[in-house]
Structures are given as C-alpha cells and as structure tokens.
Amino acid sequence: MSYLSNIANDLTGSNGLVLPIHVVDCSVSAPPTLIGQTGPRIPVGGRIRAGVKVLTRRAAENLQVYRIYEQGVAKGLGFETIEREIAVALPELKNPLTPKNVYYFGVRG
C-alpha cells in the first residue's frame, strides 16, 4: 500500500488538490473493417536509418554500377531504390551495397 500512497503524494498539487489521472485502456481493439480487425497503429511517415550504404569493393569495380550509385545519391534516392536499380542492371551481382556508420543520419519519406 505504501507504493500507492507514494503515487498519491506525487499526484497532489501544491494547493493540496489531487491532479487528474487519465487511464487509457489499451486492450480495446479497433472495430472490425472490411479487411479484418486490427489494433490501433501509429502512422509511419518515414524511416530514420543510422548511417548510409556504400558500394562493396566488388560492386565498385564495375563502372556501370558505380555510375548508377553516384547518380542515385546525387538525386537523393533511397538506398533501397539504388540497390533495385543495380539489381536490374546487373542481376548476377548479389548485395552490391553494404551499411557504413557515419556521424549523421538520413530521413526519407
């Protein structure tokens, strides 16, 4: 019971009144839709990726792949898009990009 009394003391304002408490019931699911019943989700507007992706040594030796990579980075394309373009141009080259840690991060929609 002392735990609850500590919480009550923390929730008491300077004027002696108890501050309001809002309880959210997370067990309630969303109403069913045409595609089924799902729980509430937070919409995602983009992804934050730590670091960048650079060409592997083997991929950098190919001039066509190097040009695709440089043009994609200059246009501001995502690394997934650049990797897909490289896969179309040279399907036998597996995993042309590798992650590299840098002191900044990129945000793409």
Number of C-alpha atoms within 10 A of each C-alpha: 5 7 8 9 10 10 10 12 12 11 15 13 11 8 6 9 9 13 12 9 7 6 6 7 7 8 7 9 11 12 10 10 8 5 6 8 11 11 12 11 7 6 6 7 7 9 10 10 12 15 14 17 19 17 19 13 11 13 20 16 11 11 10 13 23 15 13 16 25 14 13 17 14 9 9 11 13 16 19 11 12 22 21 13 16 23 16 11 13 15 10 8 13 12 13 21 21 12 13 11 10 10 7 9 11 11 10 12 8
